[in-house]
Amino acid sequence: MAFTEALERAIAREIKPLTMNVDGALAAVLHDIGFAPSFGRLVFIIGRVAGLSAEVSEELSREKAMRIKIPVEYDGAPPRALE
């Protein structure tokens, strides 16, 4: 956390003030308690999945979908027979 806070101060001094977001704070905390960077990526992905799931759930519960639907046609390999 100390490094992240020092980085935040240095960026504010040299470029412009940028407030650390939750991802930056979470990365610093996970690093401080000894988790590998790859675990941090997993934690971030889990958070994004939860948020995206909530967004899709909300959208499906409304009368009219908010997403733009673009008609597409699959042009890949045909389905294979399952044994």
C-alpha positions in Angstrom: 0.0 0.0 0.0 2.8 2.4 0.8 4.2 2.0 -2.7 0.8 2.5 -4.3 0.2 5.6 -2.2 3.7 7.0 -3.1 3.0 6.3 -6.8 -0.3 8.2 -6.5 1.5 11.2 -5.0 4.2 11.1 -7.7 1.7 11.0 -10.5 -0.2 13.9 -9.0 3.0 15.9 -8.7 4.4 15.1 -12.2 1.3 14.7 -14.3 -2.1 15.3 -12.7 -4.0 14.0 -9.6 -5.4 10.6 -10.2 -7.3 8.9 -7.4 -6.6 5.3 -6.9 -9.5 3.1 -7.8 -10.7 -0.1 -6.1 -8.6 -2.3 -8.5 -5.4 -0.5 -7.5 -6.1 -0.7 -3.8 -7.1 -4.4 -4.1 -3.9 -5.2 -6.1 -1.8 -3.5 -3.4 -3.5 -5.3 -0.5 -3.2 -8.7 -2.3 0.5 -8.0 -2.9 1.0 -7.0 0.7 -0.5 -10.3 2.0 1.7 -12.3 -0.4 -0.6 -13.4 -3.2 0.8 -13.9 -6.7 -0.2 -11.4 -9.4 -2.0 -14.2 -11.3 -4.3 -14.6 -8.3 -5.0 -10.9 -8.4 -6.1 -11.2 -12.0 -8.5 -14.0 -10.9 -10.0 -11.8 -8.2 -10.5 -9.0 -10.7 -12.2 -11.3 -13.2 -14.5 -12.7 -10.5 -15.6 -9.1 -9.6 -16.2 -8.3 -13.3 -18.3 -11.5 -13.8 -20.5 -10.6 -10.8 -21.1 -7.1 -12.1 -21.8 -8.3 -15.7 -24.2 -10.9 -14.4 -26.1 -8.3 -12.4 -26.3 -6.1 -15.5 -27.6 -8.9 -17.7 -30.1 -10.0 -15.1 -31.5 -6.5 -14.8 -31.7 -6.2 -18.6 -33.5 -9.4 -19.0 -36.1 -8.4 -16.3 -37.0 -5.3 -18.2 -39.7 -5.2 -21.0 -37.3 -4.0 -23.7 -33.6 -5.0 -23.9 -31.2 -2.1 -23.7 -28.5 -3.8 -25.9 -28.3 -3.2 -29.7 -28.9 -6.5 -31.5 -26.9 -7.0 -34.7 -28.0 -9.8 -36.9 -25.2 -12.3 -37.5 -24.9 -15.6 -39.2 -22.4 -18.3 -38.1 -20.1 -19.3 -41.0 -17.8 -21.7 -39.2 -17.6 -25.5 -39.2 -20.8 -27.4 -39.1 -21.9 -29.1 -35.9 -20.2 -32.4 -35.3 -22.0 -35.6 -34.3 -21.8 -36.4 -30.6 -21.2 -40.0 -29.6 
